[in-house]
Amino acid sequence: MFTLATVLSALELGFIYALVALALFLSFRVLNIADMTTDGAFTLGCAVSATAAVAGHPFLGLPLALLAGAAAGFVTAFLQTRLAVPSILAGIITNTGLYTVNLAVMGFSSNVPMLKTTTIFTVAQSILGENAPYKLLVAALVTVVVCVLLILFLGTRLGLSIRATGDNPDMVRASSINTAFTITVGLCISNAMTALSGAVLDIPGETAQQRPNAVILGYPVVTAGEFAHRGSFVRLAGSEDAAAQQGFTLEDQVNSDTPPVFVWHTMEDKTVPVENTLLLLAALRRAGVPCEAHLFEKGAHGTSISTAEVDAADPHRAHWVALCLEWLGRTFGFDLR
C-alpha cells in the first residue's frame, strides 16, 4: 500500500541516485566510455562524507567527496590516456584499488559509527522541523543544483569539446583539441558526481524510529563502565576515550517506554561479565519495565542455543529457548511451541 512516507522515500532515493544517472550519462553517453570506476567512487563518497561528519564537518564532507571522486576519475583517465590501458580495464583497476582506499579513509574499519553525529540531514531537520520532508528537500536541492551546473558546463567551449570527443574523436584531434584532456575532465566530473551521490545518501524514512514489541537478549553488552566489553564501545564511539563511550551505555537509556525484556547469561562468561545483565535488570526494575532473566552457572560467551551444532551441547542451558518461547506466549497471549 502506498503511503505518503513511501512516496517521499522513493522521491528522496530517486533524487540521490539521479546523480549517478547523470554521471553515467556523461561517461557512457557523452564520452562513449565504459567507466567501471562508478562502484568504487560511490562508496568513496560515502566514506569521505561519513568520516568528515564524524569529525564535526558535515558540510565539508560534500566538497571533499567531490574532490575524492574527481581524483578517482583522474586515475582512470590517466591509465586510459597516458598508459593506453583499455577503458573498461582502467576502470576495473581503479575500482579494485578503491577498496583499500575506502578502508583507509574510514581508518581501516569496515564501518564508521554515526550515532548522535550531526549530518546535513540533522541540520536541515533542526531548521525545517521534524515534520517537514527535510531529507527530500536536501536531496532535491543538491541534485537540481548539480544538474543545472552540468547543463551550463556542457554548453561551454570545454563542454562542447567533451561532447565532440565522444561523438568523433578523430575530428576533435584534427581540430587541435587535446582528447586526453577532455577525457580526463569528463571522467573527473563524472566520478565527482557519483561520489557526491554517495555523500548525500541516507536511510530514508528514518525520522520515526520503530519500537519493537519485545527484546530478547543473550549475554548482552550493556555497560560502558567497569564491566564493559571495551572493544564494542570503542567501535560504537569511534574513540578510546571512556567519556565518549559513556554516552552509549545502555543502563542509562532504559525508561518506561522500553519494551519488555527477556535476557539470559552465564556466570562463567569472561568476555562479557554477567554484571552487564545485572546492571540492565536493575535499570529495568527501576523503570518498571516487565522483564524475565535466567542466569546459568556453566558456559562461556557465545554459547548460543547450546546444542552440538553451534557449541558444546548442554541440555540444561539449552532450556533458555523453551523458557523464552513460554515468556513470549505469556507476554503476548499466543503459543509459539
C-alpha positions as CSV (number, residue, x, y, z in Angstrom):
1,M,0.0,0.0,0.0
2,F,1.3,3.4,-1.0
3,T,1.6,6.0,1.8
4,L,3.0,9.5,1.8
5,A,6.1,8.3,3.6
6,T,6.7,5.7,0.9
7,V,6.3,8.3,-1.8
8,L,8.7,10.7,-0.1
9,S,11.2,8.0,0.5
10,A,11.1,6.9,-3.2
11,L,11.5,10.5,-4.3
12,E,14.4,11.0,-1.9
13,L,16.3,8.0,-3.2
14,G,15.4,9.0,-6.8
15,F,17.0,12.4,-6.4
16,I,20.1,10.9,-4.8
17,Y,20.6,8.2,-7.4
18,A,19.8,10.7,-10.2
19,L,23.4,12.0,-9.6
20,V,24.7,8.6,-10.5
21,A,22.5,8.6,-13.6
22,L,23.9,12.0,-14.6
23,A,27.4,10.6,-14.1
24,L,26.8,7.6,-16.2
25,F,25.2,9.8,-18.9
26,L,28.4,11.9,-19.1
27,S,30.7,8.9,-19.2
28,F,28.7,6.3,-21.2
29,R,26.6,8.5,-23.4
30,V,28.6,11.7,-23.9
31,L,32.1,10.4,-23.8
32,N,31.3,6.9,-25.0
33,I,33.5,5.4,-22.3
34,A,32.5,2.3,-20.3
35,D,33.7,3.7,-17.0
36,M,33.8,1.0,-14.3
37,T,35.0,3.3,-11.6
38,T,31.4,4.2,-10.6
39,D,31.0,1.4,-8.0
40,G,34.1,2.4,-6.0
41,A,33.6,6.1,-6.4
42,F,30.1,5.9,-4.9
43,T,31.5,4.1,-1.8
44,L,34.4,6.6,-1.7
45,G,31.9,9.5,-1.4
46,C,30.1,7.7,1.4
47,A,33.3,7.0,3.3
48,V,34.6,10.6,2.9
49,S,31.3,12.2,3.8
50,A,30.8,10.0,6.9
51,T,34.4,10.5,8.1
52,A,34.1,14.2,7.8
53,A,30.7,14.3,9.6
54,V,32.1,12.2,12.5
55,A,35.0,14.7,12.7
56,G,32.4,17.5,13.1
57,H,32.4,18.8,9.5
58,P,29.2,17.6,7.8
59,F,29.1,20.3,5.1
60,L,32.8,20.0,4.4
61,G,32.2,16.3,3.6
62,L,30.4,17.3,0.4
63,P,33.2,19.2,-1.4
64,L,35.7,16.6,0.0
65,A,33.6,13.8,-1.6
66,L,33.6,15.7,-4.9
67,L,37.4,16.1,-4.8
68,A,37.9,12.4,-3.9
69,G,35.6,11.3,-6.7
70,A,37.4,13.6,-9.2
71,A,40.7,12.1,-8.1
72,A,39.4,8.6,-8.7
73,G,38.3,9.7,-12.2
74,F,41.7,11.2,-12.8
75,V,43.4,7.9,-12.1
76,T,41.1,6.1,-14.5
77,A,41.7,8.7,-17.2
78,F,45.5,8.6,-16.6
79,L,45.5,4.9,-17.1
80,Q,43.5,5.2,-20.2
81,T,45.0,8.2,-21.9
82,R,48.7,8.0,-20.8
83,L,49.3,4.3,-20.3
84,A,47.0,3.1,-23.1
85,V,45.0,0.8,-20.8
86,P,41.6,-0.1,-22.3
87,S,38.8,2.0,-20.8
88,I,37.0,-1.0,-19.1
89,L,40.2,-2.4,-17.7
90,A,41.3,1.1,-16.4
91,G,38.0,1.5,-14.5
92,I,38.3,-2.0,-13.1
93,I,41.9,-1.3,-11.9
94,T,40.9,1.9,-10.2
95,N,37.8,0.3,-8.7
96,T,39.8,-2.5,-7.2
97,G,42.3,-0.1,-5.7
98,L,39.4,1.9,-4.2
99,Y,38.5,-1.0,-1.9
100,T,41.7,-0.3,0.0
101,V,41.4,3.5,-0.3
102,N,37.9,3.4,1.1
103,L,39.0,1.3,4.1
104,A,41.9,3.7,4.7
105,V,39.5,6.7,4.6
106,M,37.5,5.0,7.3
107,G,40.5,4.3,9.5
108,F,40.8,0.7,8.2
109,S,37.5,-0.1,9.8
110,S,34.6,-1.7,7.9
111,N,32.2,0.9,9.2
112,V,32.0,4.4,10.6
113,P,29.8,4.7,13.7
114,M,27.5,7.7,13.2
115,L,25.2,7.5,16.2
116,K,24.5,11.1,17.5
117,T,26.5,12.5,14.6
118,T,25.5,15.9,13.1
119,T,24.9,15.5,9.4
120,I,23.5,17.7,6.7
121,F,20.1,16.0,7.3
122,T,20.1,16.7,11.0
123,V,21.0,20.3,10.3
124,A,18.1,20.5,7.8
125,Q,15.8,18.9,10.4
126,S,16.7,21.5,13.0
127,I,15.9,24.3,10.5
128,L,12.8,22.9,8.8
129,G,11.3,20.9,11.7
130,E,10.9,17.2,12.2
131,N,7.6,17.0,10.3
132,A,9.0,18.6,7.1
133,P,10.3,16.4,4.3
134,Y,13.8,17.7,5.0
135,K,15.7,14.8,3.6
136,L,13.8,15.0,0.3
137,L,14.4,18.8,0.2
138,V,18.2,18.3,0.8
139,A,18.5,15.6,-1.9
140,A,16.4,17.6,-4.4
141,L,18.4,20.8,-3.8
142,V,21.7,19.0,-4.3
143,T,20.6,17.2,-7.4
144,V,18.9,20.2,-9.1
145,V,22.0,22.4,-8.5
146,V,24.3,19.8,-9.9
147,C,22.0,19.2,-12.9
148,V,21.9,22.9,-13.7
149,L,25.6,23.3,-13.4
150,L,26.2,20.3,-15.7
151,I,23.9,21.7,-18.3
152,L,25.6,25.1,-18.2
153,F,29.1,23.4,-18.3
154,L,28.2,21.3,-21.4
155,G,27.3,24.5,-23.2
156,T,30.7,26.0,-22.7
157,R,33.7,25.6,-25.1
158,L,35.2,22.9,-23.0
159,G,31.9,21.2,-22.5
160,L,31.3,21.2,-26.3
161,S,34.8,19.8,-26.8
162,I,34.0,16.9,-24.4
163,R,30.7,16.2,-26.3
164,A,32.6,16.2,-29.6
165,T,35.2,13.9,-28.2
166,G,32.6,11.2,-27.6
167,D,31.0,11.7,-31.0
168,N,34.1,11.8,-33.2
169,P,37.5,11.8,-31.5
170,D,39.3,11.9,-34.9
171,M,37.6,15.1,-35.8
172,V,38.4,16.6,-32.5
173,R,42.1,15.7,-32.9
174,A,42.1,17.2,-36.3
175,S,40.8,20.4,-34.7
176,S,43.9,20.6,-32.5
177,I,41.9,19.7,-29.4
178,N,43.6,17.5,-26.8
179,T,41.3,14.5,-26.4
180,A,43.4,13.2,-23.4
181,F,42.5,16.4,-21.6
182,T,38.8,16.3,-22.5
183,I,38.5,12.7,-21.5
184,T,40.3,13.4,-18.2
185,V,38.0,16.3,-17.4
186,G,34.9,14.3,-18.3
187,L,35.8,11.4,-16.1
188,C,36.7,13.6,-13.2
189,I,33.4,15.3,-13.4
190,S,31.5,12.0,-13.8
191,N,33.1,10.4,-10.8
192,A,32.8,13.5,-8.7
193,M,29.0,13.4,-9.2
194,T,29.0,9.7,-8.3
195,A,30.9,10.4,-5.1
196,L,28.5,13.2,-4.3
197,S,25.6,10.8,-4.6
198,G,27.2,8.6,-2.1
199,A,28.0,11.5,0.2
200,V,24.3,12.6,0.5
201,L,23.0,9.0,0.7
202,D,21.0,8.5,3.9
203,I,18.4,5.9,5.1
204,P,15.0,7.3,4.0
205,G,12.1,7.4,6.3
206,E,14.2,7.2,9.4
207,T,12.6,10.0,11.4
208,A,10.1,7.7,13.2
209,Q,12.1,5.1,15.0
210,Q,10.4,1.7,15.1
211,R,9.8,0.3,18.6
212,P,10.0,-3.5,19.0
213,N,7.3,-5.2,21.0
214,A,9.8,-7.2,23.0
215,V,13.5,-7.6,23.3
216,I,15.3,-11.0,23.6
217,L,18.9,-10.7,24.8
218,G,21.6,-13.3,25.3
219,Y,24.8,-12.4,27.2
220,P,24.3,-8.7,26.2
221,V,26.9,-6.0,26.1
222,V,25.3,-3.3,28.3
223,T,27.6,-1.1,30.3
224,A,30.5,1.2,29.3
225,G,31.7,1.3,32.8
226,E,33.8,-1.1,34.9
227,F,32.5,-4.3,33.4
228,A,32.4,-3.1,29.8
229,H,33.3,-5.2,26.8
230,R,35.7,-2.4,25.8
231,G,36.1,-3.3,22.1
232,S,32.4,-2.9,21.5
233,F,32.3,0.6,22.9
234,V,35.4,1.6,21.0
235,R,33.6,0.6,17.9
236,L,30.4,2.4,18.8
237,A,32.1,5.6,19.9
238,G,34.9,5.5,17.4
239,S,37.2,6.5,20.2
240,E,39.3,5.1,23.1
241,D,38.0,7.9,25.3
242,A,35.9,6.5,28.1
243,A,33.9,9.7,28.4
244,A,32.9,9.4,24.7
245,Q,31.9,5.8,25.2
246,Q,29.7,6.6,28.2
247,G,27.0,8.0,26.0
248,F,26.4,4.6,24.6
249,T,25.9,2.7,27.9
250,L,22.5,1.0,27.9
251,E,21.6,1.0,31.5
252,D,21.3,4.8,31.3
253,Q,18.9,4.6,28.3
254,V,16.2,2.5,30.0
255,N,12.9,4.3,30.6
256,S,9.2,3.4,30.9
257,D,8.9,3.2,27.1
258,T,11.4,0.4,26.9
259,P,9.7,-2.8,25.7
260,P,9.5,-6.0,27.8
261,V,12.8,-7.8,28.0
262,F,13.9,-11.5,28.2
263,V,17.6,-11.9,29.0
264,W,19.9,-14.8,29.9
265,H,23.5,-15.0,30.7
266,T,26.1,-17.4,32.2
267,M,28.1,-16.8,35.4
268,E,31.3,-18.1,33.8
269,D,31.2,-15.6,30.9
270,K,34.6,-13.9,31.0
271,T,34.2,-12.0,27.7
272,V,31.1,-10.1,28.7
273,P,30.8,-10.3,32.5
274,V,27.4,-11.2,34.0
275,E,27.4,-7.8,35.7
276,N,26.2,-6.4,32.3
277,T,22.9,-8.3,32.7
278,L,22.6,-7.4,36.4
279,L,23.0,-3.7,35.7
280,L,20.4,-3.9,32.9
281,L,18.0,-5.7,35.2
282,A,18.4,-3.1,37.9
283,A,17.7,-0.4,35.4
284,L,14.6,-2.2,34.1
285,R,13.3,-2.7,37.6
286,R,13.7,1.0,38.4
287,A,11.8,2.0,35.2
288,G,9.0,-0.6,35.9
289,V,9.7,-2.5,32.6
290,P,8.5,-6.1,32.6
291,C,11.4,-8.4,32.3
292,E,12.5,-12.0,32.9
293,A,16.1,-13.2,33.4
294,H,17.8,-16.6,33.6
295,L,21.4,-17.0,34.9
296,F,23.1,-20.3,34.2
297,E,26.2,-21.4,36.2
298,K,28.2,-23.0,33.4
299,G,29.0,-21.8,29.9
300,A,31.4,-19.4,28.2
301,H,30.5,-16.4,26.0
302,G,28.9,-17.2,22.7
303,T,27.2,-20.5,23.6
304,S,24.1,-19.6,21.5
305,I,21.4,-22.2,21.8
306,S,23.8,-24.7,23.4
307,T,23.5,-27.5,21.0
308,A,26.2,-29.6,19.4
309,E,25.8,-27.8,16.1
310,V,26.8,-24.3,17.5
311,D,28.7,-25.1,20.7
312,A,29.3,-27.8,23.3
313,A,25.9,-29.4,23.9
314,D,24.4,-28.5,27.3
315,P,20.8,-29.7,27.7
316,H,20.3,-27.7,30.9
317,R,21.5,-24.4,29.4
318,A,19.6,-25.1,26.2
319,H,16.4,-24.7,28.2
320,W,16.5,-20.9,27.7
321,V,15.0,-21.4,24.3
322,A,11.9,-23.1,25.7
323,L,11.7,-20.6,28.5
324,C,11.8,-17.7,26.1
325,L,9.0,-19.2,24.0
326,E,6.9,-19.6,27.1
327,W,7.6,-16.0,28.1
328,L,6.6,-14.7,24.7
329,G,3.4,-16.8,24.9
330,R,2.5,-15.3,28.3
331,T,3.5,-11.8,27.3
332,F,1.5,-11.7,24.0
333,G,-1.1,-14.3,24.6
334,F,-0.2,-16.9,21.9
335,D,1.6,-20.2,21.7
336,L,4.9,-20.4,19.7
337,R,5.7,-24.0,20.6
